[in-house]
């Protein structure tokens, strides 16, 4: 049987083999490697106007501030109060270890007042001057929006810079920046498996896994099944006519500020969907992994609570990478799969689930 490889974003590659069918948005080009920015969330400050790991420059009456009230991701963002003369400023970062000619994914979440704009750009230093590789002027009209570029610096330097556009007498906000290298093919390195029995081979009984915590409601059940993707067994969720709850969970603490690759094989009928998720808390506030590989809390712009995968009627592979935040509350982290919409009186299958750290 051909594998159907499913991912949610343009620009990913997932070990495609001859005969595979691609089911994603856009072509399969590359995976993303380790986060290169030391403080991507701009969370650490020497004082209320000086980010610890980011360069900042201001002129006139424009001021850079630590902001704990308006942020995309808890607990802080960088707020820039631009003066009435639209005086210049920038906030920038230049991570070490860049390779000339390699591709990098740069992103940041931005918020501006309606009618005002920020200028976001990536630049590379040739030893004598900077060259802008990609840029965007954006007015987010009071909402958080993500700016994202894929760039290939011709020199071993890449600066990620946030500056003013037409911003006089307004506040601009910047949060959750990222710079991650493209990794082509299967050349990237992964650490050891972190989930215990992601292949669902270990069971106390036909209805109780030895390693996965089971949660069900109504008459929905979780069962061992021989209809496996590989090995002897897989997990089957039999959902009742009310689409009552069914979820399997593993609790594990991940290393902060590292990148992880998640892979899941699932089989759900057409019209049904499954949910894949990870969540943790920071200072008691719960955050959930989203389809854009970011962690968001309920109420955040675009919050969906999980990654939702549609059934195809066959075994389907989903894989993605995500960056684990810092300052996570110990013992609050878990990974899970569960039923989602349209599963009334349906059976859902899971097998060969994997979670591993990206090492390069």
FENFENDA-V718569 format. One line per field, one symbol per residue. ss: DSSP state (A for helix, B for strand, O for the rest). psi: psi as a letter, one per 40 degrees, with the letter a starting at -180 (. if undefined). Layout:
ss: ???
psi: ???
This chain:
ss: OOOBBBBOOOOOOOOOOOOOBBBBOOOOOOBBBBBOOOOOOOOOBBBOOBBOOOBBBBOOOOBBBBBOOOOOOOOOBBBBBBOOOOOOBBBBBOOOOOOOOOBBBBBBBBBOOOOOOBBBBBBBBOOOOBBBBBBBBBOOOOOBBBBBBBBBOOOOOOBBBBBBOOOOOBBBBBBBBBBBBBBOOOOOOBBBBOOOOOOOOOBBBOOBBOOOBBBBOOOOBBBBBOOOOOOOOBBBBBOOOOOOOBBBBBBOOOOOOOBBBBBBBBBOOOOOBBBBBBBBBBOOBBBBBOOOOOBBOOOOOOOOOOBBBBOOOOBBBBBBBBBOOOOOOOOOOBBBBBBOOOOOOOBBBBBBBBBBBBOO
psi: hiihhhieiifihgfhiheihhgahaihdiihaihehdgdefdhhdaeegideiiihiibehhhihhedhidhieiihhhhhieefiiiihihgiieihheiiihhiihihiiheiiihhihihheediihhdiihhhhefeihihhhihigheifhhhhhhiibgehfihiihigiihhihhiafeihiaihdihfeefehhdaeehidehhhhiibeiihiiiegidiadiihhhhhieefihhihihhihihifiiihhhhhihiiheiiihhiiiiihfehhiihideeihiiheiheheeihhhiieeihhhhiiiihhiifhhheehiiiiiibifehfihhiiifhihihhe.
